[in-house]
Amino acid sequence: MGMPSGMELAIILGIVILLFGGKKIPELAKGLGQGIKNFKNSVKDDEPTVAKNDDETEAPKKVEASEEAASTEAPKETKQA
């Protein structure tokens, strides 16, 4: 099984013309082209969004000195009466 030869392509083309008619073929080709174009645009639009989210999740968060000191200190004891 390989690529169809010239005669096989002519037979396939004849069958397509019989099924869809000469006027429908350009409309089908136009719709197929627009679908492919829309798909490529949506894939291209999604790539920067994914890369941006990866950068945000990998960046370490800054901890302020006062928060860090508070978490490492021992709790203060209180006197009860």
Secondary structure as UniProt FT lines:
FT   HELIX           6..20
FT   TURN            22..23
FT   HELIX           24..58
FT   HELIX           65..72
//
